[in-house]
Amino acid sequence: MTDRFDPAVADRRWQRRWAEAGSFHADSNSAKPKAYVLEMFPYPSGRIHMGHVRNYTMGDVLARFRRMQGFEVLHPMGWDAFGMPAENAAMEKKVHPGSWTRQNIATMREQLQRIGFALDWSRELATCEPDYYGHEQALFLDLMEAGLVMRKESEVNWDPVDMTVLANEQVIDGKGWRSGAPVERKKLSQWFLKITDFTEELLDGLDGLDQWPDKVRLMQRNWIGKSQGLQFCFRLAMSMPGGTCDIDVFTTRPDTIFGASFVAISPGHPIAEALAAERPEVAEFIARAQAGGTSAAEIETAEKLGLDTGLEVIHPFDPDWRLPVWIANFVLMEYGTGALYGVPGHDVRDYEFATKYKLPIRRVVATASDGASAPIIEPETDPGVAVNSQFLDGMTSEQARAEVIRRAETAGWGQGKTQYRLRDWGVSRQRYWGTPIPVIHCDACGPVGVPRDQLPVVLPEDVSFDIPGNPLDRHPNWTKVNCPQCGGLARRETDTLDTFVDSSWYFIRFASQPDNQPFDRAEAEKWLPVGQYIGGVEHAILHLLYARFWTMALERMGKISVKEPFKGLFTQGMVTHETYETPDGRWLNPDEVEVREGDVLIERATGAEVRRGRVEKMSKSKKNTVDPEPILDRYGADAVRWFMLSDSPPERDLEWSESGIEGAARFVQRVWRLVRSPAGNEGKDLTLLKKVHRTVAAVGEAIEGLQFNKSVAALYELTSGIEKSKPSATRDEAIRTLLLLIAPGAPHLAEEAWAARGESGMIADAAWPSFDPAMLVDDEVTIAVQVNGKLRETMTAPRGLAREDAEARALALPKVQSQLAGGTPRKVIVVLDRLVNIVA
């Protein structure tokens, strides 16, 4: 054996051995119990970062642990490979999105393999390849046939420069994230998946996900947003062109109906559009109101804009009470009915609007501290007692809510209703690099699904990104097809699917990959649901909700019997690092900064002093990322993996530090020195033996609970115990057990040491060690001995030692004898197994 463990040699040796042996290939036909461990697959942006390393190390430890426990483990890897960054690269670097993406995949695959993850690379997939998205197109057609796909007009964020729809997250301060152009709200015909058909199932299913974080389940509940209230119509006080006579609204606070001071309608409401056709000032206001994003956050923070239409509605409880009708930019057609009534005294948004436009603000709810006549200084949103509300006065908010609904239903002008915040999933994207929607548009037949024998509909390679917009719209041949129904000239759909669709079923394709269908039900069900899913909490809502919907839809269509895709969910913390900024506002990479005497930071290139910024999530924008490659070159894969596991609870953020990775590297060498040290083959060390059994129990329990830092702490204690022990047969067995316990986290070191000891086979195939429960019980205890309440000595005694014996042992101690000075104690207090207090 060499004096030091050499990761440069050992890492590649064992990675090659695992690959040659097919160690991590999952066998669907194995008789072993199945375990499916999956981390959220990465976007191939170019290079992996430390966030990837932490995420995949956690999953890898669990996967290796399950293999050693005797499970057949599925632990696959793939690439979420469609999306806008590839098109941006095409425009900026004059490369094809496909070649850019595939080159990135090759680079990142090699990086991941360097870290020694126990992945089944035979199941690797990339969502940008036709052998994946062709099956996705087939599933889309299945959804169409099941009535779960529809096409309708929808208001979207439109970038007029890039000529594309933007996701809400891509609208920053009302402007396109890339072009910087003011974003417009625009109506486009879009494809939707009917996720709202599964609203109650999605809610009810959360109750059974007891291995998910509570915060994630709550986030999904809030996103679905089940609420109960009143839907009713305000009658217009005058007629409108086209015969429109009322405005439908929905409210969750019908108890505040006597506090209404205005009705607001969306710029996209039919009444607003009818007025705009006749009145230029209305058309001009609507154009101004539609600037900016469509997200709830964007609308909430935007300046409230309104236009008085001159129309009035009649209050449903008072025919002489008129409310003005305004067009407001904070009302969206996609939410509720596209109209609402404003109660400024008890709603923050309505208060802002009413204050700006000098509309009445009435108190209709009083709390213990405010009476009916108390002025409204700021909106009071809490429930209380109804005041200034005619027949509702004196009722609690809950009673008043029920009474208004009862009267509305009795009179026939309203109906109690359950409503949801969740909206159908718009999946159309006006861009090239995505899954082509398998639909053909025919003037005679309308939208027609592409015949299945013509799948996949493959993206054309000969496209140009010189002009903004979707290159598919401009392609001279790709769009031209014959209608599958009538044979006439028709046109392909040029929208592509939202990339969230790609990640909504990839975990099923990992489990089963036949050529002729998306998956084989019987094979997929051997693995599903995913036993443990690991990823960032930023995906708590959209990705996880869409994946749940997709699985439920497949179950409803009879494609699969599983309704929930992920049994266990773990959301890991981020990897953070200090930020470094120059006086002129430039961010610097850590390797561009030098630390000099007095902890002064200097920019290497210029010698100028650098400001140390906050510790933040590693990001390319702040340039505080750490490239794993040079770290792997210097310290090896196991030191990197061990640091990711050791320094912080896995659900919390982990700050990257040189001292942390150096400490992990030192531990690797400590273990290697133990393996090289004399172990001995005779004699028994009962103390060490107990420590071994306790460590096996503690590490197993910690990994089961994904508390990797606790498993590392237990292994540090065992390592120290072995180092302090004398050569014996117990020490030899302790070293062997230590290697088995570190194998999931430091597999290259474990394999190299296992082989050096002459053990048979690879440690990757070895069984997880067992422990004797009897060894976990302490036979001896340490008892504190006090004289007059002050600690004077401790003594080791058998557990359960009788009171008289404990007293006798304590009194015989030299320090106690010295304190007593030959005298007789007045009193002796014994607390079993814990304390003897002698009162002199």
C-alpha positions in Angstrom: 0.0 0.0 0.0 1.1 3.5 -0.7 1.6 6.0 2.1 -1.1 8.3 0.9 -4.4 7.6 -0.9 -4.1 8.9 -4.5 -7.5 9.9 -5.8 -6.1 10.7 -9.3 -5.4 7.0 -9.7 -8.1 5.4 -7.6 -11.0 7.5 -8.9 -10.6 6.4 -12.5 -9.7 2.9 -11.7 -12.9 2.2 -9.8 -15.1 4.2 -12.1 -13.8 2.0 -14.9 -14.3 -1.2 -12.9 -17.9 -0.3 -12.1 -18.7 0.5 -15.7 -17.1 -2.8 -17.0 -19.1 -4.8 -14.4 -22.3 -3.0 -15.1 -22.6 -2.5 -11.4 -25.4 0.0 -11.4 -27.6 -1.3 -14.3 -31.1 -1.7 -12.9 -32.7 -5.1 -13.7 -36.5 -4.7 -14.0 -36.9 -8.5 -13.8 -34.9 -8.9 -10.6 -36.6 -10.7 -7.8 -35.1 -8.3 -5.3 -37.3 -5.6 -3.7 -37.2 -2.4 -5.8 -35.9 1.0 -4.9 -36.2 4.0 -7.2 -34.0 7.0 -6.3 -34.1 10.0 -8.5 -32.7 13.6 -8.4 -34.4 16.2 -10.6 -32.5 16.0 -13.9 -30.4 19.0 -15.0 -30.7 21.5 -17.8 -27.5 21.1 -19.9 -26.3 24.7 -19.5 -22.6 23.8 -20.2 -20.9 22.8 -17.0 -22.1 21.3 -13.7 -21.8 23.5 -10.6 -21.5 22.7 -6.9 -25.3 22.8 -6.5 -25.5 19.9 -8.9 -22.7 18.1 -7.0 -24.6 18.4 -3.6 -27.9 17.3 -5.1 -26.6 14.2 -6.8 -24.3 13.3 -4.0 -27.2 13.0 -1.6 -29.1 10.8 -4.0 -26.1 8.7 -4.7 -25.5 8.0 -1.0 -29.1 6.8 -0.7 -28.9 4.7 -3.9 -25.6 3.0 -2.8 -27.1 2.4 0.7 -30.2 0.7 -0.8 -28.0 -1.5 -3.0 -26.0 -2.6 0.0 -29.3 -3.3 1.9 -30.2 -5.8 -0.9 -32.5 -3.7 -3.1 -32.5 -3.7 -6.9 -31.9 0.1 -7.4 -33.0 2.3 -10.3 -30.9 5.5 -10.2 -30.9 7.0 -13.6 -29.7 10.3 -15.2 -30.9 12.4 -18.2 -31.2 15.9 -19.5 -34.0 18.5 -19.5 -32.7 19.7 -22.8 -35.2 21.9 -24.4 -35.6 25.6 -23.6 -34.9 29.3 -24.4 -31.2 29.3 -23.3 -30.3 27.2 -26.4 -32.1 29.6 -28.7 -30.3 32.5 -27.0 -27.0 30.8 -27.6 -28.0 30.2 -31.3 -28.6 34.0 -31.7 -25.5 35.1 -29.8 -23.0 32.5 -30.8 -24.3 31.6 -34.3 -24.6 27.9 -33.5 -27.5 25.5 -33.8 -29.4 24.9 -30.5 -29.1 21.2 -31.1 -25.3 21.2 -31.4 -24.9 23.6 -28.5 -27.1 21.4 -26.3 -25.5 18.1 -27.2 -22.0 19.4 -26.7 -23.1 20.6 -23.2 -24.5 17.2 -22.5 -21.2 15.5 -23.4 -19.3 17.9 -21.2 -21.6 17.6 -18.2 -21.9 13.8 -18.5 -18.1 13.5 -18.3 -18.1 15.8 -15.3 -20.7 13.7 -13.5 -18.9 10.5 -14.2 -15.7 11.9 -12.7 -17.6 12.2 -9.3 -18.4 8.5 -9.3 -22.1 8.6 -9.1 -23.8 5.1 -9.1 -26.0 5.9 -12.1 -27.5 3.6 -14.7 -26.2 5.3 -17.8 -27.9 2.7 -20.0 -31.2 4.5 -19.4 -29.8 8.0 -20.1 -32.3 10.2 -22.1 -32.4 13.7 -23.4 -35.8 15.4 -23.9 -34.5 17.1 -27.1 -34.1 13.8 -29.0 -37.0 12.5 -31.2 -36.8 9.1 -29.4 -38.1 10.9 -26.3 -40.3 13.7 -27.6 -41.9 11.5 -30.2 -43.4 9.5 -27.4 -44.4 12.7 -25.7 -46.3 13.7 -28.8 -48.1 10.3 -28.7 -49.1 11.0 -25.1 -50.4 14.5 -26.1 -52.6 12.8 -28.7 -53.9 10.5 -25.9 -54.8 13.5 -23.8 -56.6 15.0 -26.8 -58.6 11.9 -27.4 -59.5 11.9 -23.6 -60.8 15.5 -23.9 -58.0 16.9 -21.7 -56.6 19.2 -24.4 -58.3 22.4 -25.7 -57.4 25.4 -27.7 -58.6 28.9 -26.7 -57.6 32.5 -26.7 -55.6 33.6 -23.8 -53.9 36.7 -22.5 -50.1 36.3 -22.6 -46.9 38.3 -21.9 -45.7 39.3 -25.4 -42.2 40.6 -26.1 -42.6 42.8 -29.3 -38.9 42.7 -30.0 -38.1 39.0 -29.6 -41.7 38.3 -30.9 -42.3 35.6 -28.4 -44.5 34.8 -25.4 -42.7 35.2 -22.1 -43.2 33.2 -18.9 -44.1 35.4 -15.9 -40.6 34.8 -14.5 -39.1 36.3 -17.7 -40.9 39.7 -17.2 -38.7 41.9 -15.1 -40.0 45.4 -14.1 -42.5 45.2 -16.9 -39.8 44.4 -19.5 -38.6 41.4 -21.4 -35.7 39.8 -19.6 -33.6 39.5 -22.8 -34.7 42.4 -25.1 -35.5 45.0 -22.4 -38.6 45.9 -24.4 -41.8 46.9 -22.5 -43.9 43.8 -22.4 -47.5 43.8 -23.8 -50.5 41.8 -22.9 -51.7 40.1 -26.0 -54.4 37.6 -26.8 -53.2 34.5 -28.7 -54.8 31.2 -29.5 -53.1 28.8 -27.2 -53.2 25.1 -26.4 -54.2 24.2 -22.8 -54.2 21.0 -20.7 -57.2 20.7 -18.5 -55.5 20.4 -15.2 -58.6 22.0 -13.6 -60.4 18.7 -14.2 -58.1 17.2 -11.5 -58.4 20.0 -8.9 -60.0 18.0 -6.1 -57.8 15.0 -6.8 -54.7 17.1 -6.6 -55.8 18.5 -3.3 -56.9 15.2 -1.8 -53.7 13.5 -2.9 -51.7 15.9 -0.8 -53.1 14.3 2.4 -51.4 11.0 1.5 -48.0 12.5 0.7 -46.7 12.1 4.3 -43.1 11.8 3.1 -43.2 15.3 1.6 -42.2 18.4 3.4 -45.2 20.1 5.0 -44.1 23.5 3.4 -44.3 22.0 -0.1 -47.7 20.5 0.5 -48.9 23.9 1.8 -47.4 25.7 -1.2 -49.4 23.4 -3.5 -52.6 23.8 -1.6 -52.2 27.6 -1.8 -51.4 27.5 -5.5 -54.6 25.4 -6.2 -56.3 27.9 -4.0 -59.7 26.4 -3.1 -62.1 29.0 -1.8 -65.8 29.3 -1.2 -67.9 32.3 -1.8 -70.7 33.9 -3.8 -71.0 34.3 -7.6 -73.6 36.8 -8.7 -74.3 39.4 -11.3 -74.6 43.2 -11.0 -77.3 44.5 -13.3 -76.3 47.5 -15.4 -78.3 50.6 -14.8 -78.4 51.3 -18.6 -78.2 49.2 -21.7 -75.1 48.3 -23.6 -74.4 47.7 -27.3 -74.9 44.0 -28.1 -77.5 43.6 -25.3 -75.0 43.1 -22.4 -77.0 43.7 -19.3 -75.0 42.5 -16.3 -71.5 41.9 -14.9 -70.7 38.6 -13.2 -68.4 38.7 -10.2 -67.2 36.2 -7.6 -66.3 37.1 -4.1 -65.0 35.2 -1.0 -66.2 38.0 1.2 -69.9 38.4 0.5 -70.2 39.7 4.1 -68.6 42.9 2.9 -71.1 43.6 0.1 -72.4 46.8 1.8 -68.9 48.2 1.7 -68.7 48.1 -2.1 -67.8 51.4 -3.7 -67.0 50.4 -7.3 -67.0 47.6 -9.8 -63.8 46.9 -11.7 -63.6 45.0 -15.0 -60.5 43.7 -16.9 -59.2 45.5 -20.0 -60.0 42.3 -21.8 -63.7 42.1 -20.5 -66.3 42.1 -23.3 -67.8 45.3 -22.0 -64.4 47.1 -22.1 -63.8 45.8 -25.6 -67.3 47.0 -26.7 -66.6 50.5 -25.2 -63.2 50.6 -26.9 -64.7 50.0 -30.3 -66.8 53.2 -29.9 -64.6 55.5 -27.6 -60.9 56.2 -28.5 -60.0 57.2 -25.0 -61.1 53.7 -23.8 -59.0 52.0 -26.5 -56.0 54.2 -25.5 -56.4 53.3 -21.8 -56.7 49.6 -22.5 -53.5 49.7 -24.6 -51.7 51.4 -21.7 -53.2 49.1 -19.1 -52.1 46.0 -21.0 -48.4 47.0 -20.7 -46.6 44.9 -18.2 -46.7 41.2 -17.1 -49.7 39.0 -16.4 -48.3 37.4 -13.2 -50.1 38.0 -9.9 -46.8 39.4 -8.4 -46.3 41.8 -11.4 -49.9 43.0 -11.2 -49.8 43.5 -7.4 -46.7 45.6 -7.5 -47.6 47.6 -10.6 -49.2 51.1 -10.3 -53.0 50.8 -10.1 -54.5 52.3 -13.2 -58.2 52.8 -13.8 -60.7 54.5 -16.2 -64.3 55.4 -15.2 -66.5 54.1 -18.0 -69.5 56.2 -17.1 -71.5 53.0 -16.6 -73.2 52.1 -13.4 -74.5 48.9 -11.8 -77.3 48.4 -9.3 -76.5 47.1 -5.8 -78.3 43.8 -5.4 -79.7 44.7 -2.0 -80.7 48.3 -2.8 -82.3 49.2 -6.2 -81.5 52.9 -5.6 -77.8 52.3 -4.9 -75.5 52.8 -7.9 -71.9 51.7 -8.2 -69.6 53.1 -10.9 -67.9 50.7 -13.3 -64.2 51.2 -13.9 -61.7 49.4 -16.2 -58.7 48.5 -14.0 -55.3 47.1 -14.9 -55.2 44.8 -11.9 -58.1 42.7 -13.1 -57.4 39.7 -15.4 -59.8 37.8 -17.6 -58.0 34.6 -16.7 -58.9 34.9 -13.0 -62.4 34.5 -11.9 -65.0 36.3 -14.1 -62.8 39.1 -15.2 -64.6 41.5 -12.9 -64.9 42.3 -9.1 -66.4 44.7 -6.8 -64.1 46.8 -4.7 -64.4 47.1 -0.9 -61.6 49.6 0.0 -62.2 49.5 3.7 -61.3 45.8 3.9 -58.9 45.0 1.0 -55.4 46.4 0.4 -55.6 46.5 -3.4 -59.0 48.1 -3.4 -57.9 50.6 -0.8 -54.9 51.7 -3.0 -57.2 52.1 -6.0 -60.0 54.0 -4.1 -57.5 56.3 -2.4 -55.9 57.2 -5.8 -59.3 57.9 -7.5 -61.1 59.4 -4.5 -63.8 56.7 -4.3 -65.8 56.1 -1.1 -64.2 54.0 1.7 -66.8 52.5 4.1 -66.4 50.5 7.3 -68.6 47.4 7.2 -66.6 45.1 9.6 -65.7 46.1 13.2 -63.2 44.4 15.5 -63.1 44.6 19.3 -61.1 47.8 19.2 -63.1 49.6 16.4 -66.7 50.6 16.5 -69.1 51.1 13.6 -68.2 54.8 13.3 -64.4 54.4 13.6 -62.6 55.8 10.6 -60.6 53.6 8.2 -57.0 54.6 8.5 -55.7 51.6 6.6 -57.5 48.6 5.1 -58.7 46.1 7.8 -58.7 42.6 6.3 -59.4 40.5 9.4 -62.9 39.1 10.1 -65.0 40.7 12.9 -68.6 41.8 13.3 -70.8 43.3 10.5 -71.6 47.0 10.9 -73.3 49.6 8.7 -74.7 46.6 6.7 -78.4 46.8 7.3 -79.8 43.3 8.1 -76.3 41.9 8.7 -75.4 44.2 11.6 -74.2 42.3 14.6 -73.5 39.1 12.8 -70.0 37.6 12.8 -68.2 37.7 9.4 -68.9 34.0 9.0 -72.6 34.4 9.8 -72.9 37.4 7.5 -71.3 35.4 4.7 -73.8 32.6 5.0 -76.7 35.0 5.2 -75.8 36.9 2.0 -75.4 33.6 0.1 -78.8 32.4 1.5 -80.6 35.5 0.4 -78.9 35.6 -3.0 -79.9 32.0 -3.7 -83.4 32.5 -2.5 -83.9 35.6 -4.7 -82.2 33.9 -7.6 -79.5 36.5 -8.3 -76.5 34.6 -6.9 -75.2 31.2 -6.1 -72.8 29.9 -3.4 -69.8 28.4 -5.2 -66.5 26.8 -4.7 -63.8 28.3 -6.8 -60.1 27.6 -7.4 -57.1 29.8 -8.1 -55.6 27.0 -10.3 -56.0 27.7 -14.0 -55.7 25.3 -17.0 -52.1 24.8 -18.0 -51.2 26.8 -21.1 -48.6 24.7 -22.9 -48.0 26.7 -26.2 -44.7 28.4 -26.7 -43.8 30.4 -29.8 -40.3 29.1 -30.1 -38.3 26.6 -32.0 -36.4 24.6 -29.4 -39.1 22.5 -27.9 -41.4 19.5 -28.7 -43.5 20.2 -31.8 -47.2 20.1 -30.9 -48.5 17.2 -33.0 -51.4 19.0 -34.6 -52.3 20.0 -38.2 -54.5 22.9 -39.0 -56.9 22.5 -41.9 -59.3 25.3 -43.1 -62.0 22.7 -43.7 -61.5 20.2 -40.8 -60.0 22.5 -38.1 -57.2 21.2 -35.8 -56.5 17.6 -36.5 -54.0 15.3 -34.6 -51.0 14.1 -36.5 -51.6 10.4 -37.5 -49.6 8.2 -35.0 -47.7 6.4 -37.8 -46.3 9.9 -38.7 -44.7 10.4 -35.3 -42.4 11.7 -34.3 -42.9 15.1 -35.8 -39.2 16.1 -36.0 -37.9 19.6 -35.7 -36.3 20.8 -39.0 -32.5 21.3 -38.8 -32.3 24.1 -41.4 -33.5 27.0 -39.4 -32.2 30.5 -39.0 -32.3 32.8 -35.9 -31.2 36.0 -37.7 -34.8 37.4 -37.4 -36.7 37.6 -34.1 -39.6 35.2 -33.6 -40.3 31.6 -34.2 -38.2 30.1 -37.0 -40.8 27.4 -37.6 -43.2 30.1 -38.8 -40.8 31.1 -41.5 -39.7 27.6 -42.6 -40.4 27.2 -46.4 -41.4 23.5 -46.3 -41.8 22.1 -42.8 -45.2 23.7 -42.2 -46.8 22.5 -45.5 -48.7 19.2 -45.2 -51.8 17.6 -46.3 -54.8 17.2 -43.9 -55.0 13.7 -42.5 -58.8 13.8 -42.8 -59.7 15.4 -46.1 -56.3 15.3 -47.9 -56.4 19.1 -48.6 -53.6 21.6 -48.1 -53.0 22.2 -44.4 -50.4 23.7 -42.1 -48.5 22.2 -39.2 -48.8 23.8 -35.7 -45.7 25.9 -35.2 -46.0 26.3 -31.4 -43.9 23.9 -29.3 -44.7 22.5 -25.9 -43.8 24.2 -22.6 -40.7 22.4 -21.3 -42.5 21.6 -18.1 -44.3 19.0 -20.2 -41.0 17.3 -20.9 -40.3 16.9 -17.1 -43.8 15.8 -16.3 -43.3 12.2 -17.3 -39.6 11.6 -17.7 -39.5 9.6 -14.5 -41.8 7.0 -16.1 -39.7 6.8 -19.2 -36.6 6.1 -17.0 -38.5 3.1 -15.6 -39.5 1.6 -19.0 -38.0 2.5 -22.4 -39.6 0.4 -25.2 -39.1 1.6 -28.8 -42.8 1.3 -29.9 -44.6 3.1 -27.0 -43.9 5.7 -24.3 -43.6 3.0 -21.7 -44.6 -0.5 -20.9 -47.2 -0.3 -18.1 -46.2 -3.6 -16.4 -42.5 -2.7 -16.3 -43.0 0.9 -15.2 -45.2 -0.2 -12.4 -42.4 -2.4 -11.0 -40.6 0.8 -10.1 -43.2 3.4 -9.6 -43.8 5.5 -7.7 -40.4 7.0 -7.2 -39.3 6.1 -3.7 -37.2 9.2 -3.1 -37.2 12.3 -5.2 -34.6 15.0 -4.5 -34.5 18.6 -5.8 -34.7 22.3 -5.1 -37.7 23.8 -3.3 -38.0 26.3 -6.3 -39.7 23.4 -8.1 -42.2 22.9 -5.3 -45.2 24.2 -7.2 -45.1 24.1 -11.0 -42.9 21.0 -11.8 -44.2 18.9 -9.0 -47.9 19.9 -9.6 -47.6 19.3 -13.3 -45.9 15.9 -12.8 -48.7 14.9 -10.4 -51.4 16.0 -12.9 -49.7 14.1 -15.8 -49.6 10.9 -13.7 -53.2 11.3 -12.6 -54.3 11.9 -16.2 -52.4 8.7 -17.3 -54.1 6.8 -14.5 -57.5 8.1 -15.6 -56.9 7.0 -19.2 -55.9 3.5 -18.0 -52.3 3.9 -19.1 -50.9 3.3 -15.6 -52.3 2.4 -12.1 -50.1 4.8 -10.2 -51.8 8.1 -9.2 -48.9 9.9 -7.4 -45.5 9.9 -9.0 -43.3 10.6 -6.0 -43.7 8.8 -2.7 -40.9 10.6 -0.9 -39.7 14.2 -1.6 -36.7 15.9 -0.2 -35.8 19.6 -1.0 -32.1 20.2 -0.4 -30.5 23.6 0.5 -28.4 25.6 -1.9 -24.6 25.9 -2.1 -23.5 29.4 -1.3 -20.3 31.5 -1.6 -19.1 34.9 -0.8 -19.4 37.5 -3.5 -16.7 39.9 -4.6 -17.3 43.3 -6.2 -14.9 45.9 -7.6 -15.3 49.6 -6.8 -16.8 50.1 -10.3 -19.5 47.5 -9.7 -18.0 44.5 -11.5 -18.5 41.0 -10.0 -15.4 38.8 -9.8 -15.0 35.1 -9.8 -13.3 33.7 -6.6 -10.2 32.7 -8.6 -9.8 36.4 -9.7 -9.4 37.5 -6.1 -6.4 37.2 -3.8 -6.4 37.4 0.0 -3.5 39.4 1.4 -2.2 40.3 4.8 -4.9 41.7 7.1 -7.6 39.8 5.2 -7.5 42.5 2.4 -9.0 41.3 -0.9 -7.2 42.3 -4.1 -8.2 41.8 -7.7 -5.3 39.7 -9.2 -5.4 41.4 -12.6 -5.4 45.0 -11.4 -4.2 45.0 -7.8 -7.2 47.1 -6.9 -8.9 46.4 -3.6 -12.1 44.3 -3.8 -15.2 44.6 -1.6 -16.4 41.4 0.1 -20.1 41.0 -0.5 -22.8 38.9 1.0 -22.8 35.1 1.0 -25.3 34.2 -1.7 -26.5 31.3 -3.8 -23.9 30.4 -6.4 -24.9 32.1 -9.6 -23.3 33.1 -12.9 -24.6 36.7 -12.6 -22.7 37.2 -9.3 -19.8 35.1 -10.6 -19.5 33.4 -7.2 -19.5 29.9 -8.7 -16.9 27.4 -8.0 -15.9 25.1 -10.9 -15.8 21.5 -9.6 -13.1 20.5 -12.1 -10.0 22.1 -10.4 -11.3 21.0 -7.0 -11.6 17.4 -8.3 -8.1 17.6 -9.7 -6.7 18.8 -6.4 -8.7 16.8 -3.8 -10.4 14.0 -5.7 -14.0 13.0 -5.9 -14.5 11.6 -2.4 -13.3 14.7 -0.6 -15.7 16.8 -2.7 -18.6 14.3 -2.0 -17.7 14.1 1.8 -17.7 17.9 2.2 -21.1 18.1 0.5 -22.5 15.7 3.1 -20.7 16.9 6.3 -20.9 20.6 6.9 -24.6 21.4 7.1 -28.0 19.7 7.5 -29.0 18.8 3.9 -32.2 20.8 3.9 -30.2 24.0 4.8 -27.8 26.0 2.6 -24.1 25.0 2.6 -21.5 27.6 2.4 -18.5 26.6 0.2 -15.2 27.0 1.9 -11.6 26.0 1.3 -11.2 24.9 4.9 -14.2 22.7 4.5 -12.9 20.8 1.5 -9.5 20.6 3.1 -11.0 19.0 6.2 -12.8 16.4 4.1 -9.6 15.6 2.3 -7.8 15.1 5.6 -10.5 12.7 6.7 -9.9 10.6 3.5 -6.2 10.3 4.4 -7.1 9.4 8.1 -9.1 6.5 6.9 -6.3 5.4 4.6 -3.8 5.5 7.4 -6.1 3.4 9.5 -6.2 0.7 6.8 -2.4 0.8 6.6 -1.9 0.6 10.4 -1.5 -2.7 12.4 -4.9 -4.0 13.2 -4.2 -7.2 15.0 -6.1 -10.5 14.9 -6.4 -11.5 18.5 -8.1 -10.1 21.6 -11.4 -8.4 22.1 -12.1 -4.7 22.8 -15.6 -4.5 24.3 -15.7 -0.7 24.3 -14.7 -0.5 20.7 -17.1 -3.3 19.7 -20.0 -1.4 21.3 -19.0 1.8 19.4 -19.0 -0.1 16.1 -22.5 -1.5 16.7 -23.8 1.9 17.8 -22.2 3.5 14.7 -23.8 1.0 12.4 -27.2 1.8 13.9 -26.7 5.5 13.9 -25.4 5.8 10.3 -28.2 3.6 9.0 -30.8 5.6 10.8 -29.3 8.9 9.6 -29.1 7.9 5.9 -32.7 6.6 6.1 -33.8 10.0 7.3 -31.5 11.8 4.8 -29.6 13.4 7.7 -26.2 12.9 6.0 -24.4 15.3 8.3 -25.4 13.2 11.3 -24.0 10.0 9.6 -20.7 11.8 9.0 -20.5 12.9 12.6 -21.0 9.3 13.8 -18.3 8.1 11.4 -15.9 10.7 12.7 -16.5 9.4 16.2 -15.9 5.8 15.2 -12.7 6.8 13.3 -11.4 8.5 16.4 -12.3 5.5 18.5 -10.4 3.1 16.2 -7.3 5.4 16.1 -7.2 5.4 19.9 -7.6 1.6 20.2 -4.8 -1.0 20.5 -4.3 -3.7 17.9 -6.9 -6.5 18.3 -9.3 -8.6 16.3 -12.0 -6.1 17.3 -9.9 -3.3 15.8 -9.5 -5.2 12.5 -13.3 -5.8 12.3 -13.9 -2.1 13.2 -11.8 -1.0 10.3 -13.6 -3.4 7.9 -17.0 -2.1 9.2 -15.8 1.6 8.8 -15.1 1.0 5.1 -18.6 -0.5 4.6 -20.2 2.5 6.3 -18.2 5.1 4.3 -18.7 3.3 1.0 -21.9 5.2 0.0 -20.3 8.6 0.6 -16.6 7.9 -0.3 -16.9 5.0 -2.7 -13.5 5.2 -4.4 -11.6 5.3 -1.1 -13.7 2.4 0.2 -13.1 0.3 -2.9 -9.3 1.0 -2.8 -9.0 0.1 0.9 -11.3 -2.9 0.5 -9.0 -4.3 -2.2 -5.9 -3.4 -0.2 -7.2 -5.5 2.7 -7.7 -8.5 0.3 -11.5 -8.6 0.8 -13.4 -10.5 -1.9 -15.4 -8.7 -4.6 -16.1 -5.0 -4.8 -17.4 -3.1 -1.8 -20.2 -1.7 -4.0 -21.6 -5.2 -4.1 -21.1 -5.9 -0.3 -23.9 -6.1 2.2 -24.6 -3.3 4.7 -23.4 -4.4 8.1 -25.8 -5.4 10.8 -25.8 -4.5 14.5 -26.8 -6.3 17.7 -29.5 -4.3 19.5 -28.1 -5.6 22.8 -24.9 -3.7 22.1 -26.8 -0.4 22.0 -27.6 -0.6 25.7 -25.1 0.8 28.1 -24.2 -1.7 30.8 -22.4 1.0 32.7 -23.2 4.6 33.7 -21.2 7.5 34.9 -22.6 8.9 38.2 -21.9 12.4 39.5 -20.8 12.5 43.1 -21.5 15.8 45.0 -20.6 17.0 48.5 -23.0 19.7 49.8 -24.2 20.2 46.2 -20.8 20.7 44.6 -19.4 18.2 42.1 -16.3 16.5 43.7 -15.9 13.3 41.6 -17.5 11.0 39.1 -17.6 7.2 39.2 -18.4 4.4 36.7 -20.9 1.8 38.0 -23.1 -0.9 36.6 -26.5 0.3 35.4 -29.2 -0.1 38.0 -26.8 -0.3 40.9 -28.7 -0.5 44.2 -29.1 2.6 46.4 -27.1 1.2 49.2 -24.2 0.1 46.9 -24.1 3.4 45.1 -23.9 5.2 48.5 -21.1 2.9 49.7 -19.1 3.4 46.6 -19.4 7.1 46.7 -18.4 7.3 50.4 -15.3 5.3 49.7 -14.0 7.7 47.1 -10.7 9.5 48.3 -12.0 13.0 47.4 -15.2 12.4 49.3 -13.2 11.1 52.3 -11.1 14.2 52.2 -14.2 16.4 52.2 -15.8 14.5 55.1 -12.5 14.7 57.2 -13.4 11.6 59.1 -16.9 12.8 59.9 -20.3 11.1 59.3 -22.5 12.6 56.6 -25.9 14.0 57.8 -27.7 12.7 54.8 -27.0 10.9 51.4 -29.3 11.5 48.4 -29.2 8.9 45.6 -30.7 9.5 42.1 -30.6 6.1 40.4 -27.8 5.9 37.7 -27.3 9.7 37.8 -26.3 11.3 41.1 -25.1 10.8 44.7 -25.2 13.9 46.8 -23.6 13.8 50.3 -24.6 16.3 52.8 -21.7 16.7 55.3 
